[in-house]
Amino acid sequence: MSTTVQTRTRPPRTGRLAVVSITLGIFAIVTSEILPIGLLTTIGGEFHVSDGTAGLTMTLPGLVAAVAAPVVTLATARLDRRVMLCVLMGVLAVADVLAAVATAYEVMLVSRVLVGLTIGGFWSIGAGLAARLVPPASVGTATAVIFSAVPLGSVLGVPAGTLIGHVAGWRTAFVVLAVLSAAVLAALLAVVPPLPARQVTSARVLRDLLRGRGTRVALLATVLIVLAHFGTYTYVTPFLRHVTGLDPAAVSAALLAYGVAGIAGNFLAGRTVAAAPRGTFAAAGCLIAAATLLLPVIGTGAGGAVALLVVWGLAYGAVPVCSQAWFARAAPHAPEAATVVFTSSFQATFALGALLGGVVVDTVSVSAAMVCGGVAALLMAASLGRLGRAA
């Protein structure tokens, strides 16, 4: 199902630094992708577009990444992985600079396309490199460190970027990300060794993977929960501003509380997902459903809104860990292919959720978007409970 190119490369002494540099790269990518969540109203006002239209800054990267994950991985399967990581990180730096200097909304969208290209390629290639960078005994820990960049970017990058954006302007937040991307590129060049292709992922491997029942259950659960989350969280800033009535500084503080809870959720899920993958994943879905369904009811006050955001963050911190673990368990023989499917499905649904949420926000209300997301999260928990037993 896959071919192997033999190499004699041994794990370098700088392997741990290489793992850290890849982790920082994924952190920069995830933060660049979802930064508009915290600045959506400000960006929309700058370009004189609605909140729903501004949500395209979230939709485009996800759509492009969903296509780029399999296409880039297959097209570059025989190229040195270090070279690809460096090229893609350079593309991210260019994208962030372009966003910072954009004078028209169309230019902003072009920068988001470049972000999507980087997400699909870098994540699919970089996430599976731990085994080539550290000794066998450290592979599990190194892999966990790399995967931690997804929730950390989601729960830490957005609040920090939102704070910078509100203090110094949203364009400054993208400048900071461009500087971070350039620093990561320098680190990749300095500490990541040459990584000639070993396992060549083919279209056949991906097709066979998608035929498995475990993979299909993982796909269904991931689609529903990501749809629920990004159909709502993309518009959490407009909700907090217009429904709860928080000022920009208070919104930043609320998102920071969400972020801290998300980090806790990530590590809690890391402890429980191996022993109880279905229960951990279903619990995360139920908590997200509770938070989003109750937000229009008790989130009109600051205390209720922040309390629900903490619950939401705790739950979402577990989602990427649970989803990736389920895909990996379904395909232990093809880890890179499993990562490609995870990345592509996650990003496609990310984009769809942001798009559908924007439609609901513009045609009904931001509160209605929260309710729709809650229903989708309940469906995820119910379907996982029914189908997950046999997967």
Order of alpha helices (4+ residues) and beta strands (2+ residues): beta-alpha-alpha-alpha-alpha-alpha-alpha-alpha-alpha-alpha-alpha-alpha-beta-alpha-alpha-alpha-alpha-alpha-alpha-alpha-alpha-alpha
